[in-house]
Amino acid sequence: MDTSYDVRIWKIEVYKGAEVSTYTVRWRVAKAAFRAPFRLKAQAESFKAELTVAANKGEAFSVEDGRPLSWKRDEQSVSWFTLVCAYMDAKWPYASGNHRKSIAEALTDATEALSAGDNGRPDLKELRAALRGWIFSTRTRDGEKRLRKDQNPVIRWLVPPAHIEHVIRWLQTNTIDVHELTQPKRGADLTRSV
């Protein structure tokens, strides 16, 4: 990652529209210019103050996003497979049958595009059948158990059928980490592939 200590922060730019005003913080890191618009003046001032404090402390700034390196979160690695399973489980109790089917079809296509590695990759037909018929069907995975409204959806799987067990094991280790979608060039390529 390219970093720089050459940071310049300008005064807040105010745009007064007919109904809404926008307050934009502008700054430069090395030769790259950055902007962050806010609806409230206090938000813009706070953001600018945080940038100024980081610059005054002598912190390095990222040339890619213009933010101090100390702002980077230690992101826990979550695989695409884990994310979509949790998403489907959260949506299941509140979605109609057709909506569930639509979600499963969309997530199947996305999961296929975001799977990584060809070593031991299941056949495409087998992969899609496992995703739509088992993995993205909370009712099938949970053996017809229904969640009460006060329960948080949790991945609680029964033992999958033997003919798709290897597909599930492969998906658990061969989908991208979600944080890869935020990487400057790789993220755009992955998003296009979906």
Secondary structure, DSSP 4 states (H G I P E B T S, - for coil): --EES-EEEPPPEEEE-SS-EEEEEEEEETTEEEEEEESSHHHHHHHHHHHHHHHHTT--EETTT--BGGG---PPP-BHHHHHHHHHHHHGGGS-HHHHHHHHHHHHHHHHHTB---TTPPPHHHHHHHIIIIIT-HHHHTTT----TTSPP-----PPPHHHHHHHHHHHHSB-BGGGGGSTTHHHHHHHH-
